[in-house]
Amino acid sequence: MFFDSIAITVSVLLVLLTVWSSLSDTLRRNVVSDDGEGENVDAGKPISVIVVSDNNADALSANLPVYLSQDYPAGYEVIVVVDRDEDGTADVLKSFNDNPLLYTTFVPDSSRYMSRRKLAITLGVKAAKNEWILLTDAAACPVSGQWLRQMSSHCRNGIDMVIGYSGFADEASSFKRFYRLHRSCSYFHDAVRARAYGMAGCNLMFRKSIFMAGNGFLGNLKYLRGEFEFLVNKYSDGTNVAVATVPDSYIVEEAPSLKKWHDMNVFHVETRRHLSRGFRHCAAFVSDVLSLGVCLLASTAALVWAVLASRWVILPFAVVAIVLPVLFRTLAARHIMEVFGVRVPVWLAVPFEVRLVCHNLKYTLLHKLSDKNEFISHKS
């Protein structure tokens, strides 16, 4: 028979896999919040920018002038909180002493039994004079002098947090830049769908009042990393988070060293264990990468079997099951990379999405093999 039960079953499965793989793609989902709702009563209010520095003398020297020269008529201050200074950070800050916008403070060397980065942020928030806080890192730099304007334009009634995009510099490998984009889009989609879970990078705006009312990082102070993710996870309620996707709102982080990249990913696995509302976020990611892998493997196997067994009726379904998901995902990746200014060869998008599976498995395994005392400040 031209169409027997096996051919029909295989063909239907290939169609279903094609649809699943095409629709579950993270990069094709909406990541733009609806900023037309509500009144922008808080837009244009004074802002306190908190820059956390950890042996970042060179980065501060290069990036601090950009923070101090923002075009923001409503007024702002820049608070640099130094976690560690073993490379002359204090000397760099002295060269900016005459700037009235700048305030600096240092984390005491005696601080123990808590994350020094979280303590640094807490010190910065307490020192802030303004209700709106824009938190970032000394190793990152706004792409524009309009950064404050664009981030603050999302402040409106009912909004307590604004998540901005934070990408890696072009010196980072293509995969690292694609990985950051993919993770960011996943978090943005959660926020747009009123179920904010976390964020990637270091470009976060929030109200000082909610931080103080919730006792800051209380409940996760002992965990060394994950400060931005903990903030979003703790203080988002489903409707109070906006997403900034205008190019002038982006910041660029310096390319991570091999050690920093390793630590970043292993600590991310640890941080995930302590966040709430993780099931839907993780399920969406698994569905995305799993659907692509299963679809490509199944369609390739069906294509080979169709040729070897002369089941020619299955052949077009197998070809379509390979071509359509790759085409749709490539087009979606090209669009979203253009939106966020990520320069990665578009033909690498699908191979990189497949590589994400290996990447996550690798760091999940490394985390399991790690000494868990590495992730906390109070060693047992």
Secondary structure, 3 states (H helix, E strand, C coil): CCCCHHHHHHHHHHHHHHHHHHHCCHHHCCCCCCCCCCCCCCCCCCEEEEEEEECCHHHHHHHHHHHCCCCCCCCEEEEEEEEECCCCHHHHHHCCCCCCCEEEEECCCCCCCCCHHHHHHHHHHHHCCCCEEEEEECCEEECCCCHHHHHHCCCCCCCCEEEECEEECCCCCHHHHHHHHHHHHHHHHHHHCCCCCCCCCCCEEEEHHHHHHCCCCCCCCCECCCHHHHHHHHHCCCCCEEEECCHHHCEEECCCCHHHHHHHHHHHHHHHCCCCCHHHHHHHHHHHHHHHHHHHHHHHHHHHHHHHCCCCCCHHHHHHHHHHHHHHHHHHHHHHHHHHCCCCCHHHHHHHHHHHHHHHHHHHHHHHHCCHHHHECCCC
